[in-house]
Amino acid sequence: MWQINKDSVHTWYYQDGDEFNEEAISTNEWNYWFGWGRNIYTNKEQQYYSDGKNHFIKDGVLHMYAKHEKVRARLVDWMPDTDSIKVDNRFDGYNLRDYNYTAGMLQSKKTYLYGYFEIKFKTPPEKGFWPAFWLYGGGPNEEIDWMELKTEKDNQIHVGRHSQKKEENKIRDVFRKKWWGDWVKFKGSLSKEYNILSGEWTPGYLKYYLNGECIAYTELGMHIPKNLVANIAVPGVKGSFHPAPDTSIKQSSDFEIDYIRVWSKDPQQANVTGKEKLSASSKKQPVTNLSTSKLKSKGKFLYGKKSVHKNEGITVSFVPQGNGFYHLIVLGKEIPADAVYELNVNGSAQSSGQLKYGTNEFELTPQRSQARELVIKCYGQTVRYTIR
């Protein structure tokens, strides 16, 4: 994957992820709960994260949903039923407790330190549910919230981050200090079409992207390895991210996830079996519609100074799909007229054309005797990739 900016090119190497091309979720790679709890009870959440009962894979897409049903179960699996749960040293009930909903989540068994994190997704249309994609590092808490959504806000994404240093969690907004993080508004829909939400985590800053357009920026050093989480939660009536869904909704529609990908700038972290993992399915994955969402709000508080973004360009990734098919995914606020591609075989152009926003599909019959190369040109710069 390349970030081709107006003044630079950054190359990213596939490190990890899941295309959800198998028949079932890999429990070698994912957990169904946090390990320390079946929900974040300090948020007054209503759901119990089940062991795969609120998840299924169909046609290369992961589906997670919340279901309105009563469950009596342990908050922490390894603690006795009668152990007390405390919040700020105050009693908050016993470990065995009642839940109003079951829901789905995945937490990676691996931890990551820096990188570029992607999710292609579609949200339920019903109001009140709380899908999210984030990184969590515990003891004490440190997290990066690439996106927290409320399904009644179909054109808004909440971005956030939580440092272990309390003084870093608030920054000055004109006349006062407030918590960093807020809703970002854009033109588009999270439930009608697929969108790609990405986050860039470096030692010195975080950047948040929607379909290749930067939607938020913050300078902050976070240096603790973190687990990757995707989930659909159910807020409480008065808890975080309220209001709760109407109780007449017996089950949410699905939080659909086409893929989750993790990229690294370090070629030493490149997954040597990444191509096999990406193209593991014997079926060619369908090309799904991708929203053409555009940012509406560019407040300095979340977006930073305009100078931070003046040289931003496009993101291009080239991903095998199996059976000789490849997806060339082009993202960005605007695709310049000089952005073109060439597919060369033995030094001669087999095909060429302008780069088009979204997912572009190619079929390349494997021929080991032929030298095949992808060439991308944009902003007067050229990148090359040898196809093996």
C-alpha beads as a LAMMPS data file, in Angstrom:
LAMMPS data file: protein, C-alpha beads

388 atoms
387 bonds

1 atom types
1 bond types

-500.0 500.0 xlo xhi
-500.0 500.0 ylo yhi
-500.0 500.0 zlo zhi

Masses

1 110.0

Atoms # bond

1 1 1 0.000 0.000 0.000
2 1 1 1.226 3.492 -0.811
3 1 1 0.348 6.930 0.498
4 1 1 1.186 9.082 -2.494
5 1 1 1.296 12.669 -1.300
6 1 1 2.061 15.826 -3.250
7 1 1 5.606 15.889 -1.894
8 1 1 6.351 12.322 -0.782
9 1 1 5.553 8.618 -1.024
10 1 1 5.143 6.343 2.008
11 1 1 5.146 2.580 1.509
12 1 1 3.250 0.298 3.871
13 1 1 3.657 -3.476 4.129
14 1 1 0.839 -5.884 4.948
15 1 1 1.391 -7.064 8.527
16 1 1 -1.814 -8.749 9.648
17 1 1 -5.585 -8.754 9.499
18 1 1 -8.565 -10.849 8.502
19 1 1 -10.432 -11.028 5.196
20 1 1 -13.139 -13.238 6.785
21 1 1 -12.939 -15.640 3.856
22 1 1 -13.083 -18.783 5.981
23 1 1 -16.279 -20.518 7.090
24 1 1 -15.782 -19.568 10.745
25 1 1 -13.971 -16.970 12.834
26 1 1 -10.425 -18.002 13.736
27 1 1 -10.210 -18.364 17.508
28 1 1 -6.449 -18.665 17.075
29 1 1 -6.430 -14.988 16.141
30 1 1 -9.464 -13.513 17.916
31 1 1 -11.022 -13.491 21.387
32 1 1 -14.745 -12.921 21.916
33 1 1 -14.334 -10.779 25.041
34 1 1 -11.816 -8.498 26.722
35 1 1 -10.514 -11.166 29.114
36 1 1 -11.206 -8.887 32.075
37 1 1 -14.911 -8.420 31.413
38 1 1 -17.887 -9.206 29.180
39 1 1 -18.593 -5.500 28.783
40 1 1 -17.179 -2.182 29.989
41 1 1 -19.466 -1.891 32.988
42 1 1 -18.166 1.565 33.953
43 1 1 -19.916 2.844 30.797
44 1 1 -23.242 1.328 31.999
45 1 1 -23.353 -0.840 28.873
46 1 1 -26.203 -3.359 28.601
47 1 1 -24.669 -6.128 26.470
48 1 1 -23.025 -9.434 27.294
49 1 1 -20.370 -10.286 24.701
50 1 1 -21.122 -13.863 23.724
51 1 1 -18.697 -16.572 22.626
52 1 1 -19.413 -16.367 18.911
53 1 1 -23.210 -16.591 19.177
54 1 1 -23.671 -13.064 17.816
55 1 1 -21.281 -13.531 14.893
56 1 1 -21.323 -15.306 11.551
57 1 1 -19.426 -15.162 8.248
58 1 1 -21.218 -15.149 4.910
59 1 1 -19.732 -14.567 1.431
60 1 1 -16.483 -13.173 2.829
61 1 1 -18.148 -10.705 5.223
62 1 1 -18.235 -10.841 9.028
63 1 1 -21.648 -10.081 10.533
64 1 1 -22.031 -9.008 14.181
65 1 1 -25.285 -8.028 15.848
66 1 1 -26.915 -7.213 19.173
67 1 1 -29.947 -9.171 20.345
68 1 1 -32.479 -8.076 22.973
69 1 1 -32.562 -11.064 25.336
70 1 1 -32.080 -11.596 29.054
71 1 1 -28.837 -13.285 30.122
72 1 1 -27.578 -14.008 33.618
73 1 1 -23.828 -14.597 33.522
74 1 1 -20.485 -13.659 35.016
75 1 1 -18.990 -10.302 34.128
76 1 1 -15.510 -11.821 34.581
77 1 1 -15.393 -15.518 33.711
78 1 1 -12.608 -16.482 36.124
79 1 1 -14.060 -14.731 39.218
80 1 1 -16.611 -16.409 41.544
81 1 1 -20.277 -15.438 41.249
82 1 1 -20.372 -13.580 44.565
83 1 1 -17.219 -11.495 44.134
84 1 1 -17.889 -7.783 44.398
85 1 1 -17.332 -5.472 41.440
86 1 1 -16.150 -1.994 42.357
87 1 1 -15.924 1.301 40.485
88 1 1 -13.640 3.878 42.117
89 1 1 -13.732 1.750 45.294
90 1 1 -17.532 1.837 45.339
91 1 1 -19.582 -1.363 45.244
92 1 1 -21.160 -1.868 41.799
93 1 1 -22.878 -5.221 42.189
94 1 1 -21.726 -8.817 42.125
95 1 1 -19.835 -10.627 39.400
96 1 1 -22.885 -12.735 38.474
97 1 1 -25.339 -10.239 37.008
98 1 1 -28.189 -9.721 34.553
99 1 1 -27.796 -8.362 31.038
100 1 1 -30.522 -7.085 28.702
101 1 1 -28.699 -7.889 25.447
102 1 1 -26.157 -10.202 23.888
103 1 1 -23.748 -8.776 21.316
104 1 1 -20.688 -9.526 19.224
105 1 1 -17.097 -8.385 19.516
106 1 1 -13.636 -9.474 18.395
107 1 1 -10.383 -8.621 20.140
108 1 1 -7.090 -9.593 18.543
109 1 1 -4.887 -11.984 20.474
110 1 1 -1.892 -10.147 19.039
111 1 1 -0.856 -6.675 20.098
112 1 1 0.425 -3.967 17.762
113 1 1 2.776 -1.028 18.185
114 1 1 2.264 1.684 15.548
115 1 1 0.918 1.066 12.063
116 1 1 -1.992 1.751 9.713
117 1 1 -5.300 0.102 10.631
118 1 1 -8.204 -0.358 8.204
119 1 1 -11.767 -1.589 8.434
120 1 1 -14.274 -1.771 5.580
121 1 1 -17.752 -1.813 7.080
122 1 1 -21.453 -1.029 6.983
123 1 1 -23.568 -0.208 10.053
124 1 1 -27.096 -1.214 11.122
125 1 1 -29.807 1.349 10.251
126 1 1 -31.721 0.992 13.553
127 1 1 -31.194 3.749 16.109
128 1 1 -29.352 3.401 19.412
129 1 1 -26.552 0.879 18.754
130 1 1 -22.845 1.558 19.263
131 1 1 -20.422 -0.054 16.769
132 1 1 -16.716 0.688 17.199
133 1 1 -13.202 -0.013 15.903
134 1 1 -10.355 0.747 18.293
135 1 1 -7.058 -0.175 19.938
136 1 1 -6.836 -1.002 23.633
137 1 1 -3.777 -1.163 25.876
138 1 1 -4.462 -1.990 29.480
139 1 1 -2.961 -1.469 32.916
140 1 1 -3.741 1.459 33.258
141 1 1 -5.982 2.127 30.286
142 1 1 -4.575 3.603 27.083
143 1 1 -6.659 3.465 23.927
144 1 1 -7.130 4.861 20.436
145 1 1 -10.730 5.080 19.262
146 1 1 -10.501 5.116 15.479
147 1 1 -14.281 5.253 15.373
148 1 1 -17.188 5.082 17.778
149 1 1 -20.570 5.296 16.106
150 1 1 -24.183 5.783 17.111
151 1 1 -26.454 4.283 14.501
152 1 1 -28.902 7.207 14.684
153 1 1 -26.033 9.460 13.474
154 1 1 -25.672 8.014 9.988
155 1 1 -23.294 10.734 8.768
156 1 1 -21.107 11.197 11.853
157 1 1 -18.073 9.468 13.367
158 1 1 -16.806 9.996 16.891
159 1 1 -13.005 9.944 17.139
160 1 1 -11.076 9.781 20.397
161 1 1 -7.981 8.724 22.299
162 1 1 -7.153 8.214 25.983
163 1 1 -3.638 8.714 27.306
164 1 1 -2.346 7.344 30.604
165 1 1 -1.247 10.918 31.338
166 1 1 -4.424 12.722 32.359
167 1 1 -3.053 16.125 31.357
168 1 1 -2.748 14.904 27.745
169 1 1 -6.424 14.022 27.474
170 1 1 -7.528 17.651 27.506
171 1 1 -6.440 20.323 25.050
172 1 1 -7.357 23.979 24.714
173 1 1 -10.323 24.805 22.510
174 1 1 -10.335 28.610 22.112
175 1 1 -11.068 29.752 25.691
176 1 1 -11.125 26.511 27.673
177 1 1 -9.741 23.036 27.911
178 1 1 -11.898 20.064 26.949
179 1 1 -11.482 16.368 26.322
180 1 1 -9.924 15.636 22.951
181 1 1 -12.405 13.783 20.781
182 1 1 -15.725 14.660 19.215
183 1 1 -18.141 13.977 16.384
184 1 1 -16.933 14.520 12.821
185 1 1 -19.659 15.222 10.255
186 1 1 -19.429 14.227 6.606
187 1 1 -21.535 13.906 3.466
188 1 1 -22.512 10.283 3.049
189 1 1 -24.056 7.313 4.828
190 1 1 -22.596 4.651 7.115
191 1 1 -25.498 2.222 6.681
192 1 1 -26.408 2.419 2.985
193 1 1 -22.951 1.781 1.524
194 1 1 -19.596 0.447 2.615
195 1 1 -16.987 2.869 3.954
196 1 1 -13.309 2.406 4.804
197 1 1 -12.187 3.878 8.115
198 1 1 -8.416 3.990 8.639
199 1 1 -6.101 5.137 11.390
200 1 1 -2.398 5.958 11.260
201 1 1 -0.536 5.531 14.561
202 1 1 3.026 6.833 14.728
203 1 1 5.282 7.622 17.707
204 1 1 4.328 11.299 17.485
205 1 1 0.819 11.643 16.065
206 1 1 -2.483 9.973 15.158
207 1 1 -4.360 10.521 11.896
208 1 1 -7.914 9.375 11.247
209 1 1 -9.181 8.790 7.695
210 1 1 -12.554 8.167 6.074
211 1 1 -12.226 6.708 2.575
212 1 1 -8.733 8.163 2.322
213 1 1 -9.611 11.687 3.478
214 1 1 -8.128 12.811 6.790
215 1 1 -10.941 13.622 9.228
216 1 1 -8.943 14.202 12.441
217 1 1 -5.371 14.724 13.621
218 1 1 -3.716 14.879 17.029
219 1 1 -0.114 15.096 18.125
220 1 1 0.403 12.641 20.944
221 1 1 2.962 10.021 21.867
222 1 1 1.475 6.602 22.681
223 1 1 3.983 3.792 23.092
224 1 1 2.148 0.826 24.630
225 1 1 1.353 -2.215 22.415
226 1 1 -2.404 -2.563 21.970
227 1 1 -5.041 -5.144 21.053
228 1 1 -7.297 -4.395 18.094
229 1 1 -11.047 -4.440 18.786
230 1 1 -14.192 -4.391 16.631
231 1 1 -17.552 -4.619 18.378
232 1 1 -21.183 -3.582 18.557
233 1 1 -22.218 -2.393 22.022
234 1 1 -25.559 -1.395 23.546
235 1 1 -25.459 1.802 25.623
236 1 1 -27.428 2.216 28.816
237 1 1 -30.339 4.590 29.161
238 1 1 -28.096 7.091 30.992
239 1 1 -24.636 5.708 30.238
240 1 1 -21.941 6.614 27.740
241 1 1 -23.161 7.135 24.173
242 1 1 -26.837 7.083 25.222
243 1 1 -29.643 6.951 24.227
244 1 1 -30.229 3.220 24.270
245 1 1 -32.106 1.503 21.436
246 1 1 -35.866 1.171 21.660
247 1 1 -36.702 -2.067 23.456
248 1 1 -39.152 -2.966 20.678
249 1 1 -36.102 -3.729 18.490
250 1 1 -35.519 -7.411 19.209
251 1 1 -32.320 -7.648 17.187
252 1 1 -30.179 -5.126 15.382
253 1 1 -29.346 -5.503 11.728
254 1 1 -25.773 -6.598 11.164
255 1 1 -22.606 -4.602 11.673
256 1 1 -20.955 -5.844 8.473
257 1 1 -17.149 -6.032 8.191
258 1 1 -15.667 -6.899 4.805
259 1 1 -12.104 -6.910 6.109
260 1 1 -9.702 -5.664 8.771
261 1 1 -6.110 -4.936 7.672
262 1 1 -3.008 -3.890 9.554
263 1 1 -0.077 -2.343 7.672
264 1 1 3.432 -1.488 8.898
265 1 1 6.083 0.898 7.574
266 1 1 8.737 -1.542 8.715
267 1 1 9.515 -4.092 5.963
268 1 1 10.869 -6.367 8.688
269 1 1 7.310 -6.715 9.993
270 1 1 5.892 -7.647 6.600
271 1 1 3.889 -10.857 6.773
272 1 1 5.747 -13.288 4.516
273 1 1 2.552 -15.328 4.153
274 1 1 0.443 -12.206 3.719
275 1 1 -0.397 -12.855 0.085
276 1 1 -1.599 -16.353 0.895
277 1 1 -3.643 -15.018 3.800
278 1 1 -5.225 -12.276 1.714
279 1 1 -6.088 -14.631 -1.141
280 1 1 -6.941 -17.694 0.950
281 1 1 -10.499 -17.917 -0.322
282 1 1 -11.234 -20.173 -3.261
283 1 1 -13.937 -17.689 -4.218
284 1 1 -13.379 -14.299 -5.774
285 1 1 -14.788 -11.673 -3.414
286 1 1 -17.434 -9.389 -4.965
287 1 1 -16.678 -5.721 -5.471
288 1 1 -18.965 -3.834 -3.085
289 1 1 -20.095 -0.231 -3.437
290 1 1 -17.881 2.239 -1.619
291 1 1 -19.308 5.487 -0.320
292 1 1 -18.043 8.751 -1.792
293 1 1 -18.314 10.454 1.603
294 1 1 -16.721 13.864 1.961
295 1 1 -15.810 15.718 5.134
296 1 1 -18.146 18.547 6.150
297 1 1 -16.589 19.690 9.439
298 1 1 -12.961 20.826 9.616
299 1 1 -12.749 22.443 13.036
300 1 1 -9.168 23.228 14.073
301 1 1 -9.753 21.479 17.401
302 1 1 -10.010 18.034 15.757
303 1 1 -8.589 18.635 12.305
304 1 1 -5.502 20.607 13.326
305 1 1 -3.930 23.370 11.286
306 1 1 -4.586 23.348 7.548
307 1 1 -0.827 23.271 6.985
308 1 1 -0.814 19.724 8.392
309 1 1 -2.997 18.580 5.484
310 1 1 -1.831 20.726 2.558
311 1 1 0.304 17.999 0.957
312 1 1 -2.051 15.054 1.532
313 1 1 -2.842 12.991 -1.539
314 1 1 -4.227 9.527 -2.194
315 1 1 -3.860 6.006 -0.837
316 1 1 -3.468 3.053 -3.197
317 1 1 -3.378 -0.618 -2.181
318 1 1 -2.959 -3.674 -4.400
319 1 1 -4.481 -6.783 -2.848
320 1 1 -4.718 -10.360 -4.197
321 1 1 -8.154 -11.988 -4.104
322 1 1 -7.314 -15.514 -5.228
323 1 1 -7.863 -17.240 -8.573
324 1 1 -5.697 -14.640 -10.312
325 1 1 -7.864 -11.665 -9.310
326 1 1 -6.526 -8.492 -7.688
327 1 1 -8.189 -5.418 -6.220
328 1 1 -6.591 -2.026 -6.766
329 1 1 -8.172 0.182 -4.091
330 1 1 -7.862 3.938 -4.592
331 1 1 -8.908 6.315 -1.811
332 1 1 -8.655 10.044 -1.230
333 1 1 -10.526 13.314 -1.130
334 1 1 -9.777 13.922 -4.827
335 1 1 -8.088 11.678 -7.377
336 1 1 -5.891 13.950 -9.549
337 1 1 -6.106 13.817 -13.334
338 1 1 -2.468 12.713 -13.628
339 1 1 -3.046 9.605 -11.471
340 1 1 -2.596 6.615 -13.778
341 1 1 -1.645 2.958 -13.638
342 1 1 0.144 0.536 -15.954
343 1 1 0.218 -3.253 -15.830
344 1 1 3.347 -4.388 -17.628
345 1 1 4.189 -7.911 -18.772
346 1 1 7.756 -8.563 -19.871
347 1 1 8.304 -4.812 -20.116
348 1 1 5.273 -4.108 -22.316
349 1 1 2.012 -2.507 -21.173
350 1 1 -0.795 -5.056 -20.929
351 1 1 -3.297 -2.463 -19.738
352 1 1 -3.294 1.114 -18.492
353 1 1 -5.672 3.867 -17.527
354 1 1 -6.581 6.561 -15.043
355 1 1 -6.878 5.661 -11.393
356 1 1 -10.511 5.602 -10.345
357 1 1 -11.815 6.070 -6.822
358 1 1 -12.927 2.871 -5.104
359 1 1 -12.176 -0.757 -5.879
360 1 1 -10.851 -1.587 -9.348
361 1 1 -10.644 -5.271 -10.284
362 1 1 -8.029 -6.990 -12.424
363 1 1 -7.592 -10.593 -13.523
364 1 1 -3.998 -11.708 -14.024
365 1 1 -3.475 -15.313 -15.024
366 1 1 -0.398 -16.580 -13.135
367 1 1 2.517 -17.167 -15.499
368 1 1 5.761 -17.582 -13.626
369 1 1 7.846 -17.214 -16.774
370 1 1 6.539 -13.671 -17.262
371 1 1 7.816 -10.586 -15.490
372 1 1 4.765 -8.629 -14.302
373 1 1 4.861 -5.168 -12.797
374 1 1 2.332 -2.630 -11.526
375 1 1 3.324 0.999 -12.051
376 1 1 1.453 3.887 -10.390
377 1 1 2.087 7.515 -11.396
378 1 1 0.639 10.449 -9.475
379 1 1 1.707 14.015 -8.612
380 1 1 4.770 13.541 -10.817
381 1 1 5.911 10.564 -8.727
382 1 1 6.193 6.889 -9.655
383 1 1 5.899 3.719 -7.586
384 1 1 6.520 0.181 -8.847
385 1 1 5.526 -3.249 -7.569
386 1 1 6.707 -6.588 -8.932
387 1 1 3.785 -9.032 -9.018
388 1 1 4.777 -12.537 -7.976

Bonds

1 1 1 2
2 1 2 3
3 1 3 4
4 1 4 5
5 1 5 6
6 1 6 7
7 1 7 8
8 1 8 9
9 1 9 10
10 1 10 11
11 1 11 12
12 1 12 13
13 1 13 14
14 1 14 15
15 1 15 16
16 1 16 17
17 1 17 18
18 1 18 19
19 1 19 20
20 1 20 21
21 1 21 22
22 1 22 23
23 1 23 24
24 1 24 25
25 1 25 26
26 1 26 27
27 1 27 28
28 1 28 29
29 1 29 30
30 1 30 31
31 1 31 32
32 1 32 33
33 1 33 34
34 1 34 35
35 1 35 36
36 1 36 37
37 1 37 38
38 1 38 39
39 1 39 40
40 1 40 41
41 1 41 42
42 1 42 43
43 1 43 44
44 1 44 45
45 1 45 46
46 1 46 47
47 1 47 48
48 1 48 49
49 1 49 50
50 1 50 51
51 1 51 52
52 1 52 53
53 1 53 54
54 1 54 55
55 1 55 56
56 1 56 57
57 1 57 58
58 1 58 59
59 1 59 60
60 1 60 61
61 1 61 62
62 1 62 63
63 1 63 64
64 1 64 65
65 1 65 66
66 1 66 67
67 1 67 68
68 1 68 69
69 1 69 70
70 1 70 71
71 1 71 72
72 1 72 73
73 1 73 74
74 1 74 75
75 1 75 76
76 1 76 77
77 1 77 78
78 1 78 79
79 1 79 80
80 1 80 81
81 1 81 82
82 1 82 83
83 1 83 84
84 1 84 85
85 1 85 86
86 1 86 87
87 1 87 88
88 1 88 89
89 1 89 90
90 1 90 91
91 1 91 92
92 1 92 93
93 1 93 94
94 1 94 95
95 1 95 96
96 1 96 97
97 1 97 98
98 1 98 99
99 1 99 100
100 1 100 101
101 1 101 102
102 1 102 103
103 1 103 104
104 1 104 105
105 1 105 106
106 1 106 107
107 1 107 108
108 1 108 109
109 1 109 110
110 1 110 111
111 1 111 112
112 1 112 113
113 1 113 114
114 1 114 115
115 1 115 116
116 1 116 117
117 1 117 118
118 1 118 119
119 1 119 120
120 1 120 121
121 1 121 122
122 1 122 123
123 1 123 124
124 1 124 125
125 1 125 126
126 1 126 127
127 1 127 128
128 1 128 129
129 1 129 130
130 1 130 131
131 1 131 132
132 1 132 133
133 1 133 134
134 1 134 135
135 1 135 136
136 1 136 137
137 1 137 138
138 1 138 139
139 1 139 140
140 1 140 141
141 1 141 142
142 1 142 143
143 1 143 144
144 1 144 145
145 1 145 146
146 1 146 147
147 1 147 148
148 1 148 149
149 1 149 150
150 1 150 151
151 1 151 152
152 1 152 153
153 1 153 154
154 1 154 155
155 1 155 156
156 1 156 157
157 1 157 158
158 1 158 159
159 1 159 160
160 1 160 161
161 1 161 162
162 1 162 163
163 1 163 164
164 1 164 165
165 1 165 166
166 1 166 167
167 1 167 168
168 1 168 169
169 1 169 170
170 1 170 171
171 1 171 172
172 1 172 173
173 1 173 174
174 1 174 175
175 1 175 176
176 1 176 177
177 1 177 178
178 1 178 179
179 1 179 180
180 1 180 181
181 1 181 182
182 1 182 183
183 1 183 184
184 1 184 185
185 1 185 186
186 1 186 187
187 1 187 188
188 1 188 189
189 1 189 190
190 1 190 191
191 1 191 192
192 1 192 193
193 1 193 194
194 1 194 195
195 1 195 196
196 1 196 197
197 1 197 198
198 1 198 199
199 1 199 200
200 1 200 201
201 1 201 202
202 1 202 203
203 1 203 204
204 1 204 205
205 1 205 206
206 1 206 207
207 1 207 208
208 1 208 209
209 1 209 210
210 1 210 211
211 1 211 212
212 1 212 213
213 1 213 214
214 1 214 215
215 1 215 216
216 1 216 217
217 1 217 218
218 1 218 219
219 1 219 220
220 1 220 221
221 1 221 222
222 1 222 223
223 1 223 224
224 1 224 225
225 1 225 226
226 1 226 227
227 1 227 228
228 1 228 229
229 1 229 230
230 1 230 231
231 1 231 232
232 1 232 233
233 1 233 234
234 1 234 235
235 1 235 236
236 1 236 237
237 1 237 238
238 1 238 239
239 1 239 240
240 1 240 241
241 1 241 242
242 1 242 243
243 1 243 244
244 1 244 245
245 1 245 246
246 1 246 247
247 1 247 248
248 1 248 249
249 1 249 250
250 1 250 251
251 1 251 252
252 1 252 253
253 1 253 254
254 1 254 255
255 1 255 256
256 1 256 257
257 1 257 258
258 1 258 259
259 1 259 260
260 1 260 261
261 1 261 262
262 1 262 263
263 1 263 264
264 1 264 265
265 1 265 266
266 1 266 267
267 1 267 268
268 1 268 269
269 1 269 270
270 1 270 271
271 1 271 272
272 1 272 273
273 1 273 274
274 1 274 275
275 1 275 276
276 1 276 277
277 1 277 278
278 1 278 279
279 1 279 280
280 1 280 281
281 1 281 282
282 1 282 283
283 1 283 284
284 1 284 285
285 1 285 286
286 1 286 287
287 1 287 288
288 1 288 289
289 1 289 290
290 1 290 291
291 1 291 292
292 1 292 293
293 1 293 294
294 1 294 295
295 1 295 296
296 1 296 297
297 1 297 298
298 1 298 299
299 1 299 300
300 1 300 301
301 1 301 302
302 1 302 303
303 1 303 304
304 1 304 305
305 1 305 306
306 1 306 307
307 1 307 308
308 1 308 309
309 1 309 310
310 1 310 311
311 1 311 312
312 1 312 313
313 1 313 314
314 1 314 315
315 1 315 316
316 1 316 317
317 1 317 318
318 1 318 319
319 1 319 320
320 1 320 321
321 1 321 322
322 1 322 323
323 1 323 324
324 1 324 325
325 1 325 326
326 1 326 327
327 1 327 328
328 1 328 329
329 1 329 330
330 1 330 331
331 1 331 332
332 1 332 333
333 1 333 334
334 1 334 335
335 1 335 336
336 1 336 337
337 1 337 338
338 1 338 339
339 1 339 340
340 1 340 341
341 1 341 342
342 1 342 343
343 1 343 344
344 1 344 345
345 1 345 346
346 1 346 347
347 1 347 348
348 1 348 349
349 1 349 350
350 1 350 351
351 1 351 352
352 1 352 353
353 1 353 354
354 1 354 355
355 1 355 356
356 1 356 357
357 1 357 358
358 1 358 359
359 1 359 360
360 1 360 361
361 1 361 362
362 1 362 363
363 1 363 364
364 1 364 365
365 1 365 366
366 1 366 367
367 1 367 368
368 1 368 369
369 1 369 370
370 1 370 371
371 1 371 372
372 1 372 373
373 1 373 374
374 1 374 375
375 1 375 376
376 1 376 377
377 1 377 378
378 1 378 379
379 1 379 380
380 1 380 381
381 1 381 382
382 1 382 383
383 1 383 384
384 1 384 385
385 1 385 386
386 1 386 387
387 1 387 388
